[in-house]
Amino acid sequence: MIMHPEGEEPFSRRVAYSHSTNVITLFLNEELSLTFFTPACQDVFGFVPADLGRKIDQLSGDIDMELLRTRCGHVLDSGAPIEEEVETLDGSRRYILKVEAFSGRGDSTSNGVVCSMSDITVQSRAITDANTERRVSLRSLAEIEQLYFVSPQAMALLSPDTTYLRINRQMAEIN
């Protein structure tokens, strides 16, 4: 069992809780040394228990570790939380990274930072796909508009109740 300054019981409950979730969370002390990580960190960092106590700049991961170190240092210095999107080095996954100061002493003095990451790969790809489809639709619309403009034939687009929604110049001359 891992001992912690808060006492064995509260820490044991937190460890048990962290094993039952799939949240990527790591705690760093004021020297930016790793003090705790959840099993979900394996997906990004591959931490092992021997990594506890090592400084963040001595660790590796699938994300930009220098960026993570910089963000953690900023939060430690300023106390202001940071939330931003990060991408794995190979570009295959995207996460929302949240870095916040924490105090294990119950006061407002920060004694480290907690970093949590939520996988937004599926949502990010859906947004990218939607933006691609939007661009295709806008190109198609531009082509249709050009057709209306240059066609020598009278053309109109009607609603289900036969109201004109769009007509070209030739159709306008007929009506």
N, C-alpha and C positions, 0 to 999 in steps of 0.2 A: 504494500500500500504506500502511496505517495503521501508524505507529510507536508503540511502547509501551515503558515503562521495563523490562519484563521481557526485552526483546530482540525482534527481529523474528520469529525462528523460532517460539517458543512462542505468541506472540500470533497469528501467521498460522494456526497449527494450530487455535487456539481459534475464530478467525473462520470458518475453513472448516467446523469442526464445527458451529458455531451456524447456519450457512446450510443444513446438511443435516438439521436438526431443526425441529420445529414448536413449540418451547417459547418462550413469551413471557418474556424475561429482559432486565432492564436493570440496569446498574451505575451507581451514583451515588458520587461521592467524598465526603470529609468535609464539604464545603460544600453537599452535595446537588445537585451539578452532574452532568449526564448525561455519562458517560465511555464507555459502550458499550451497544449494544442489539442484540437479534437481529431478523432480518427478521420474525419472527412478531409483533413489537410493532406492526406496521402494523395488525393487526386491532383493536387497542384504542387506540393512541396516534397513529398516523400520523406517527411520527418520520421525519425526513429527516436526512442527514448534517450539515446546517447546525445541527441542534439539539444536537450534541455540544458540551459546555461550558456550555450554558444550565442555569440552576437549575430544579429541578423545579416551583417555583411560577410559572415563566415558560412552562411547557409546558401543553398541553391534552390531554385524552383523553376516552374514553367512560366512564371511571369517575370517582368523586369524587377529584379531584387533591389537595384539601386533606386528605382522609383519608389518601391515600398519603403526602403530605409529613409529616403528623403521625406516621404509623407509622414512616417512615424515620428521622425525628428521634429518636423514642423508642428505636429499635434502636441508633442511633449513640451515644446517651447511656448506655443501660443495658447494651448488649451482648447483651441477651436477645432471641432471635428471636421473631417474631410470625407466627402463621398464622391466617387468618380468611377467611370467605366475603365476597366483594364482588359487587356487581351493577352492570351498566352503568346509566348515567343514565336510559336509556329502559326499563330493566327487561327487556330482551330476552335478556340473557346473564348467567350467573353464573360466577364464578371462585373458586378457592382462591388466595388471595394469601399468599405466603411472603416475609417480609423478614428477612434475616440480615446480620449484620456480616461483612465479609471483610477480609483483610489480603493485600495483594500483596507484602508484604515477607518473608513466611515466619515472622513472629513473631506474638504474640498481640495486637499493637496494631492496632486497627481503622483502616483508612484509607478506609472507605466502607461502603456497603450494596449487597447484591444483592437484587433483587426478581424473583420468578418467579411466573407465574400459569398455572394449569391450568384449562381450560374444563370446568366441571361442569354445563353447561346441561342436557344430556340426562339426567344422573343426577338433577339437581334436579327436573326436570319429571316424571320417573318417580316420585320420592318424593311429589311433590304429587298426581299422579294416583292413586297407591296410597292416600294418605291420604283423598282424595275418595271413592274406592271403598269404603274402610273405613267412612267416615261413612254412606254409602248403605246398606251392609250392616247396620250397627248399627241404622239407622232401620227397615229391613225386618225385622230380628230383633225389634225392639220391637213392630212391628205384628203379627207372628206371635204373639208372647207375649201381646199384648192379645187377639188372636183366641182363643187357647187359654183365656184367663181368662174372657171374656164369652160364649163360644159356649154355647148351650143343648144342643148336640149333643155326644155323646161323641167325643173326638178323641185320637189317639195317633200318635206317630212311632215307627216300628219300624226296627231295624237289619236288615241283610241276613239275619241269622240269627234274625229275628223276636223279638229282645229289645226290650222297651220302652225307648226312649230318653227319651221325654217323653209324659206323659199329662195331660189336664186333669181337673178335679174330677169331671165327669160320668162319664168313663171310669173313674176311680178307684172311684166308687160301684158301677159294674157289676162290676168285678173284685173 
